[in-house]
Amino acid sequence: MVKATFEISWKRPDDEEARERTLALFSDCKIREGKRHEPFHHACETRRHKTSKEAVDRLRDATEATKDDVAAMHVRVGY
C-alpha cells in the first residue's frame, strides 16, 4: 500500500457546502486543515491505494467531480 496525500485548495474558501461535497469524496481519509505556510487548504491522507496509479486515477476522478468547487487538487504519493 502507498500513502497518498490529496492536497485541496478551494475556489471559495468560505463555501461550506462545496467543502462538504468535496471532503465527502475522501471519507476514507484522515482529513486535516492546511497550516498557514502550506499552499493548500485541506489535506486528505489514506493508505487505501495499492499503487500510485490508483491514487492518480482517484485524483483525476475527484478533480472532474469537483471542478466547480476546487481551485487546485494535487496528490503526493509515498511508500
Backbone atoms as SQL, in Angstrom:
CREATE TABLE atoms (id INTEGER PRIMARY KEY, chain TEXT, resi INTEGER, resn TEXT, atom TEXT, x REAL, y REAL, z REAL);
INSERT INTO atoms VALUES
  (1, 'A', 1, 'MET', 'N', 0.833, -1.181, 0.000),
  (2, 'A', 1, 'MET', 'CA', 0.000, 0.000, 0.000),
  (3, 'A', 1, 'MET', 'C', 0.883, 1.251, 0.000),
  (4, 'A', 2, 'VAL', 'N', 0.404, 2.264, -0.689),
  (5, 'A', 2, 'VAL', 'CA', 1.117, 3.532, -0.724),
  (6, 'A', 2, 'VAL', 'C', 0.370, 4.549, 0.129),
  (7, 'A', 3, 'LYS', 'N', 1.088, 5.547, 0.577),
  (8, 'A', 3, 'LYS', 'CA', 0.473, 6.638, 1.329),
  (9, 'A', 3, 'LYS', 'C', 0.212, 7.770, 0.340),
  (10, 'A', 4, 'ALA', 'N', -1.060, 8.080, 0.124),
  (11, 'A', 4, 'ALA', 'CA', -1.447, 9.149, -0.797),
  (12, 'A', 4, 'ALA', 'C', -1.986, 10.315, 0.007),
  (13, 'A', 5, 'THR', 'N', -1.485, 11.512, -0.281),
  (14, 'A', 5, 'THR', 'CA', -1.970, 12.726, 0.356),
  (15, 'A', 5, 'THR', 'C', -2.530, 13.632, -0.720),
  (16, 'A', 6, 'PHE', 'N', -3.824, 13.853, -0.667),
  (17, 'A', 6, 'PHE', 'CA', -4.509, 14.722, -1.611),
  (18, 'A', 6, 'PHE', 'C', -4.568, 16.117, -1.016),
  (19, 'A', 7, 'GLU', 'N', -4.016, 17.092, -1.705),
  (20, 'A', 7, 'GLU', 'CA', -3.971, 18.475, -1.232),
  (21, 'A', 7, 'GLU', 'C', -5.000, 19.283, -2.014),
  (22, 'A', 8, 'ILE', 'N', -5.901, 19.958, -1.287),
  (23, 'A', 8, 'ILE', 'CA', -7.026, 20.647, -1.912),
  (24, 'A', 8, 'ILE', 'C', -6.979, 22.129, -1.598),
  (25, 'A', 9, 'SER', 'N', -7.146, 22.947, -2.636),
  (26, 'A', 9, 'SER', 'CA', -7.294, 24.398, -2.488),
  (27, 'A', 9, 'SER', 'C', -8.664, 24.770, -3.050),
  (28, 'A', 10, 'TRP', 'N', -9.423, 25.523, -2.280),
  (29, 'A', 10, 'TRP', 'CA', -10.798, 25.869, -2.659),
  (30, 'A', 10, 'TRP', 'C', -10.853, 27.121, -3.514),
  (31, 'A', 11, 'LYS', 'N', -11.829, 27.167, -4.425),
  (32, 'A', 11, 'LYS', 'CA', -12.089, 28.391, -5.189),
  (33, 'A', 11, 'LYS', 'C', -12.681, 29.444, -4.265),
  (34, 'A', 12, 'ARG', 'N', -13.615, 29.015, -3.422),
  (35, 'A', 12, 'ARG', 'CA', -14.275, 29.909, -2.462),
  (36, 'A', 12, 'ARG', 'C', -14.100, 29.305, -1.074),
  (37, 'A', 13, 'PRO', 'N', -13.062, 29.676, -0.338),
  (38, 'A', 13, 'PRO', 'CA', -12.766, 29.052, 0.957),
  (39, 'A', 13, 'PRO', 'C', -13.908, 29.135, 1.975),
  (40, 'A', 14, 'ASP', 'N', -14.806, 30.085, 1.835),
  (41, 'A', 14, 'ASP', 'CA', -15.897, 30.224, 2.795),
  (42, 'A', 14, 'ASP', 'C', -17.142, 29.430, 2.414),
  (43, 'A', 15, 'ASP', 'N', -17.124, 28.719, 1.290),
  (44, 'A', 15, 'ASP', 'CA', -18.284, 27.951, 0.826),
  (45, 'A', 15, 'ASP', 'C', -18.305, 26.592, 1.530),
  (46, 'A', 16, 'GLU', 'N', -19.067, 26.527, 2.609),
  (47, 'A', 16, 'GLU', 'CA', -19.129, 25.316, 3.429),
  (48, 'A', 16, 'GLU', 'C', -19.725, 24.126, 2.660),
  (49, 'A', 17, 'GLU', 'N', -20.721, 24.355, 1.836),
  (50, 'A', 17, 'GLU', 'CA', -21.342, 23.272, 1.073),
  (51, 'A', 17, 'GLU', 'C', -20.357, 22.646, 0.085),
  (52, 'A', 18, 'ALA', 'N', -19.595, 23.477, -0.580),
  (53, 'A', 18, 'ALA', 'CA', -18.589, 22.973, -1.526),
  (54, 'A', 18, 'ALA', 'C', -17.541, 22.144, -0.792),
  (55, 'A', 19, 'ARG', 'N', -17.151, 22.603, 0.363),
  (56, 'A', 19, 'ARG', 'CA', -16.159, 21.874, 1.159),
  (57, 'A', 19, 'ARG', 'C', -16.714, 20.512, 1.572),
  (58, 'A', 20, 'GLU', 'N', -17.960, 20.480, 2.046),
  (59, 'A', 20, 'GLU', 'CA', -18.567, 19.217, 2.459),
  (60, 'A', 20, 'GLU', 'C', -18.705, 18.246, 1.294),
  (61, 'A', 21, 'ARG', 'N', -19.123, 18.746, 0.130),
  (62, 'A', 21, 'ARG', 'CA', -19.253, 17.885, -1.051),
  (63, 'A', 21, 'ARG', 'C', -17.916, 17.251, -1.426),
  (64, 'A', 22, 'THR', 'N', -16.891, 18.066, -1.417),
  (65, 'A', 22, 'THR', 'CA', -15.572, 17.571, -1.819),
  (66, 'A', 22, 'THR', 'C', -14.991, 16.619, -0.783),
  (67, 'A', 23, 'LEU', 'N', -15.046, 16.988, 0.482),
  (68, 'A', 23, 'LEU', 'CA', -14.468, 16.130, 1.516),
  (69, 'A', 23, 'LEU', 'C', -15.231, 14.814, 1.651),
  (70, 'A', 24, 'ALA', 'N', -16.492, 14.782, 1.241),
  (71, 'A', 24, 'ALA', 'CA', -17.251, 13.531, 1.253),
  (72, 'A', 24, 'ALA', 'C', -16.634, 12.513, 0.290),
  (73, 'A', 25, 'LEU', 'N', -15.983, 12.986, -0.755),
  (74, 'A', 25, 'LEU', 'CA', -15.300, 12.073, -1.695),
  (75, 'A', 25, 'LEU', 'C', -14.087, 11.408, -1.046),
  (76, 'A', 26, 'PHE', 'N', -13.631, 11.962, 0.068),
  (77, 'A', 26, 'PHE', 'CA', -12.451, 11.442, 0.767),
  (78, 'A', 26, 'PHE', 'C', -12.829, 10.951, 2.163),
  (79, 'A', 27, 'SER', 'N', -13.995, 10.324, 2.283),
  (80, 'A', 27, 'SER', 'CA', -14.488, 9.884, 3.589),
  (81, 'A', 27, 'SER', 'C', -13.607, 8.807, 4.226),
  (82, 'A', 28, 'ASP', 'N', -12.818, 8.108, 3.441),
  (83, 'A', 28, 'ASP', 'CA', -11.929, 7.073, 3.960),
  (84, 'A', 28, 'ASP', 'C', -10.569, 7.633, 4.376),
  (85, 'A', 29, 'CYS', 'N', -10.404, 8.943, 4.271),
  (86, 'A', 29, 'CYS', 'CA', -9.112, 9.577, 4.528),
  (87, 'A', 29, 'CYS', 'C', -9.083, 10.290, 5.875),
  (88, 'A', 30, 'LYS', 'N', -7.878, 10.482, 6.361),
  (89, 'A', 30, 'LYS', 'CA', -7.654, 11.342, 7.523),
  (90, 'A', 30, 'LYS', 'C', -7.540, 12.763, 6.974),
  (91, 'A', 31, 'ILE', 'N', -8.441, 13.640, 7.384),
  (92, 'A', 31, 'ILE', 'CA', -8.508, 14.987, 6.833),
  (93, 'A', 31, 'ILE', 'C', -7.956, 15.983, 7.847),
  (94, 'A', 32, 'ARG', 'N', -7.128, 16.897, 7.349),
  (95, 'A', 32, 'ARG', 'CA', -6.606, 17.959, 8.219),
  (96, 'A', 32, 'ARG', 'C', -6.593, 19.272, 7.455),
  (97, 'A', 33, 'GLU', 'N', -6.671, 20.359, 8.194),
  (98, 'A', 33, 'GLU', 'CA', -6.579, 21.677, 7.574),
  (99, 'A', 33, 'GLU', 'C', -5.122, 22.002, 7.304),
  (100, 'A', 34, 'GLY', 'N', -4.900, 22.745, 6.237),
  (101, 'A', 34, 'GLY', 'CA', -3.550, 23.182, 5.914),
  (102, 'A', 34, 'GLY', 'C', -3.084, 24.246, 6.908),
  (103, 'A', 35, 'LYS', 'N', -1.804, 24.256, 7.162),
  (104, 'A', 35, 'LYS', 'CA', -1.231, 25.274, 8.044),
  (105, 'A', 35, 'LYS', 'C', -0.992, 26.554, 7.247),
  (106, 'A', 36, 'ARG', 'N', -0.792, 27.615, 7.927),
  (107, 'A', 36, 'ARG', 'CA', -0.653, 28.928, 7.290),
  (108, 'A', 36, 'ARG', 'C', 0.427, 28.943, 6.202),
  (109, 'A', 37, 'HIS', 'N', 1.539, 28.247, 6.403),
  (110, 'A', 37, 'HIS', 'CA', 2.644, 28.265, 5.435),
  (111, 'A', 37, 'HIS', 'C', 2.455, 27.274, 4.279),
  (112, 'A', 38, 'GLU', 'N', 1.428, 26.411, 4.347),
  (113, 'A', 38, 'GLU', 'CA', 1.210, 25.422, 3.297),
  (114, 'A', 38, 'GLU', 'C', 0.358, 26.005, 2.165),
  (115, 'A', 39, 'PRO', 'N', 0.610, 25.603, 0.945),
  (116, 'A', 39, 'PRO', 'CA', -0.085, 26.196, -0.211),
  (117, 'A', 39, 'PRO', 'C', -1.453, 25.572, -0.499),
  (118, 'A', 40, 'PHE', 'N', -2.059, 24.886, 0.466),
  (119, 'A', 40, 'PHE', 'CA', -3.367, 24.269, 0.269),
  (120, 'A', 40, 'PHE', 'C', -4.222, 24.487, 1.508),
  (121, 'A', 41, 'HIS', 'N', -5.538, 24.269, 1.355),
  (122, 'A', 41, 'HIS', 'CA', -6.474, 24.489, 2.458),
  (123, 'A', 41, 'HIS', 'C', -6.717, 23.226, 3.298),
  (124, 'A', 42, 'HIS', 'N', -6.835, 22.067, 2.646),
  (125, 'A', 42, 'HIS', 'CA', -7.041, 20.803, 3.340),
  (126, 'A', 42, 'HIS', 'C', -6.162, 19.719, 2.717),
  (127, 'A', 43, 'ALA', 'N', -5.785, 18.752, 3.537),
  (128, 'A', 43, 'ALA', 'CA', -5.044, 17.586, 3.072),
  (129, 'A', 43, 'ALA', 'C', -5.790, 16.343, 3.542),
  (130, 'A', 44, 'CYS', 'N', -5.880, 15.358, 2.671),
  (131, 'A', 44, 'CYS', 'CA', -6.572, 14.105, 2.965),
  (132, 'A', 44, 'CYS', 'C', -5.579, 12.965, 2.753),
  (133, 'A', 45, 'GLU', 'N', -5.280, 12.222, 3.831),
  (134, 'A', 45, 'GLU', 'CA', -4.287, 11.142, 3.757),
  (135, 'A', 45, 'GLU', 'C', -4.961, 9.786, 3.821),
  (136, 'A', 46, 'THR', 'N', -4.478, 8.856, 3.003),
  (137, 'A', 46, 'THR', 'CA', -5.004, 7.497, 3.031),
  (138, 'A', 46, 'THR', 'C', -3.925, 6.507, 2.607),
  (139, 'A', 47, 'ARG', 'N', -4.092, 5.278, 3.041),
  (140, 'A', 47, 'ARG', 'CA', -3.237, 4.173, 2.593),
  (141, 'A', 47, 'ARG', 'C', -4.088, 3.135, 1.868),
  (142, 'A', 48, 'ARG', 'N', -5.184, 3.557, 1.305),
  (143, 'A', 48, 'ARG', 'CA', -6.145, 2.679, 0.644),
  (144, 'A', 48, 'ARG', 'C', -5.643, 2.151, -0.694),
  (145, 'A', 49, 'HIS', 'N', -4.770, 2.869, -1.351),
  (146, 'A', 49, 'HIS', 'CA', -4.368, 2.546, -2.714),
  (147, 'A', 49, 'HIS', 'C', -3.165, 1.607, -2.730),
  (148, 'A', 50, 'LYS', 'N', -3.215, 0.642, -3.637),
  (149, 'A', 50, 'LYS', 'CA', -2.112, -0.315, -3.750),
  (150, 'A', 50, 'LYS', 'C', -0.961, 0.251, -4.563),
  (151, 'A', 51, 'THR', 'N', -1.270, 1.116, -5.533),
  (152, 'A', 51, 'THR', 'CA', -0.235, 1.683, -6.395),
  (153, 'A', 51, 'THR', 'C', -0.430, 3.189, -6.527),
  (154, 'A', 52, 'SER', 'N', 0.602, 3.854, -6.982),
  (155, 'A', 52, 'SER', 'CA', 0.489, 5.292, -7.218),
  (156, 'A', 52, 'SER', 'C', -0.478, 5.580, -8.361),
  (157, 'A', 53, 'LYS', 'N', -0.591, 4.669, -9.316),
  (158, 'A', 53, 'LYS', 'CA', -1.540, 4.850, -10.418),
  (159, 'A', 53, 'LYS', 'C', -2.976, 4.913, -9.896),
  (160, 'A', 54, 'GLU', 'N', -3.315, 4.078, -8.919),
  (161, 'A', 54, 'GLU', 'CA', -4.651, 4.119, -8.328),
  (162, 'A', 54, 'GLU', 'C', -4.918, 5.484, -7.685),
  (163, 'A', 55, 'ALA', 'N', -3.928, 6.026, -7.007),
  (164, 'A', 55, 'ALA', 'CA', -4.078, 7.333, -6.362),
  (165, 'A', 55, 'ALA', 'C', -4.252, 8.430, -7.412),
  (166, 'A', 56, 'VAL', 'N', -3.503, 8.364, -8.484),
  (167, 'A', 56, 'VAL', 'CA', -3.621, 9.355, -9.557),
  (168, 'A', 56, 'VAL', 'C', -4.982, 9.235, -10.243),
  (169, 'A', 57, 'ASP', 'N', -5.462, 8.017, -10.427),
  (170, 'A', 57, 'ASP', 'CA', -6.794, 7.820, -11.007),
  (171, 'A', 57, 'ASP', 'C', -7.872, 8.423, -10.112),
  (172, 'A', 58, 'ARG', 'N', -7.728, 8.244, -8.805),
  (173, 'A', 58, 'ARG', 'CA', -8.691, 8.842, -7.872),
  (174, 'A', 58, 'ARG', 'C', -8.623, 10.363, -7.941),
  (175, 'A', 59, 'LEU', 'N', -7.436, 10.908, -8.049),
  (176, 'A', 59, 'LEU', 'CA', -7.281, 12.354, -8.189),
  (177, 'A', 59, 'LEU', 'C', -8.013, 12.842, -9.433),
  (178, 'A', 60, 'ARG', 'N', -7.824, 12.154, -10.547),
  (179, 'A', 60, 'ARG', 'CA', -8.490, 12.534, -11.796),
  (180, 'A', 60, 'ARG', 'C', -10.010, 12.522, -11.633),
  (181, 'A', 61, 'ASP', 'N', -10.543, 11.471, -11.020),
  (182, 'A', 61, 'ASP', 'CA', -11.989, 11.355, -10.829),
  (183, 'A', 61, 'ASP', 'C', -12.512, 12.443, -9.889),
  (184, 'A', 62, 'ALA', 'N', -11.789, 12.699, -8.811),
  (185, 'A', 62, 'ALA', 'CA', -12.210, 13.721, -7.848),
  (186, 'A', 62, 'ALA', 'C', -12.127, 15.111, -8.457),
  (187, 'A', 63, 'THR', 'N', -11.117, 15.372, -9.245),
  (188, 'A', 63, 'THR', 'CA', -10.986, 16.677, -9.895),
  (189, 'A', 63, 'THR', 'C', -12.144, 16.910, -10.849),
  (190, 'A', 64, 'GLU', 'N', -12.520, 15.892, -11.584),
  (191, 'A', 64, 'GLU', 'CA', -13.654, 16.013, -12.510),
  (192, 'A', 64, 'GLU', 'C', -14.961, 16.269, -11.748),
  (193, 'A', 65, 'ALA', 'N', -15.147, 15.592, -10.633),
  (194, 'A', 65, 'ALA', 'CA', -16.381, 15.718, -9.860),
  (195, 'A', 65, 'ALA', 'C', -16.493, 17.055, -9.129),
  (196, 'A', 66, 'THR', 'N', -15.372, 17.713, -8.886),
  (197, 'A', 66, 'THR', 'CA', -15.382, 18.934, -8.061),
  (198, 'A', 66, 'THR', 'C', -14.880, 20.165, -8.800),
  (199, 'A', 67, 'LYS', 'N', -14.883, 20.142, -10.106),
  (200, 'A', 67, 'LYS', 'CA', -14.260, 21.221, -10.875),
  (201, 'A', 67, 'LYS', 'C', -14.853, 22.602, -10.586),
  (202, 'A', 68, 'ASP', 'N', -16.102, 22.687, -10.121),
  (203, 'A', 68, 'ASP', 'CA', -16.693, 23.983, -9.802),
  (204, 'A', 68, 'ASP', 'C', -16.346, 24.466, -8.394),
  (205, 'A', 69, 'ASP', 'N', -15.873, 23.573, -7.538),
  (206, 'A', 69, 'ASP', 'CA', -15.613, 23.914, -6.137),
  (207, 'A', 69, 'ASP', 'C', -14.133, 24.066, -5.797),
  (208, 'A', 70, 'VAL', 'N', -13.284, 23.377, -6.531),
  (209, 'A', 70, 'VAL', 'CA', -11.864, 23.293, -6.181),
  (210, 'A', 70, 'VAL', 'C', -11.025, 24.107, -7.158),
  (211, 'A', 71, 'ALA', 'N', -10.132, 24.925, -6.614),
  (212, 'A', 71, 'ALA', 'CA', -9.217, 25.700, -7.449),
  (213, 'A', 71, 'ALA', 'C', -8.070, 24.812, -7.943),
  (214, 'A', 72, 'ALA', 'N', -7.569, 23.949, -7.061),
  (215, 'A', 72, 'ALA', 'CA', -6.472, 23.051, -7.417),
  (216, 'A', 72, 'ALA', 'C', -6.507, 21.839, -6.475),
  (217, 'A', 73, 'MET', 'N', -6.121, 20.694, -7.022),
  (218, 'A', 73, 'MET', 'CA', -6.016, 19.497, -6.215),
  (219, 'A', 73, 'MET', 'C', -4.803, 18.714, -6.725),
  (220, 'A', 74, 'HIS', 'N', -3.974, 18.281, -5.811),
  (221, 'A', 74, 'HIS', 'CA', -2.758, 17.540, -6.140),
  (222, 'A', 74, 'HIS', 'C', -2.679, 16.302, -5.260),
  (223, 'A', 75, 'VAL', 'N', -1.902, 15.331, -5.667),
  (224, 'A', 75, 'VAL', 'CA', -1.658, 14.166, -4.835),
  (225, 'A', 75, 'VAL', 'C', -0.154, 13.965, -4.712),
  (226, 'A', 76, 'ARG', 'N', 0.267, 13.638, -3.499),
  (227, 'A', 76, 'ARG', 'CA', 1.652, 13.235, -3.228),
  (228, 'A', 76, 'ARG', 'C', 1.585, 11.776, -2.805),
  (229, 'A', 77, 'VAL', 'N', 2.428, 10.946, -3.389),
  (230, 'A', 77, 'VAL', 'CA', 2.419, 9.517, -3.083),
  (231, 'A', 77, 'VAL', 'C', 3.771, 9.120, -2.514),
  (232, 'A', 78, 'GLY', 'N', 3.726, 8.392, -1.418),
  (233, 'A', 78, 'GLY', 'CA', 4.946, 7.896, -0.794),
  (234, 'A', 78, 'GLY', 'C', 4.764, 6.452, -0.370),
  (235, 'A', 79, 'TYR', 'N', 5.845, 5.823, 0.043),
  (236, 'A', 79, 'TYR', 'CA', 5.772, 4.427, 0.439),
  (237, 'A', 79, 'TYR', 'C', 6.055, 4.255, 1.896);
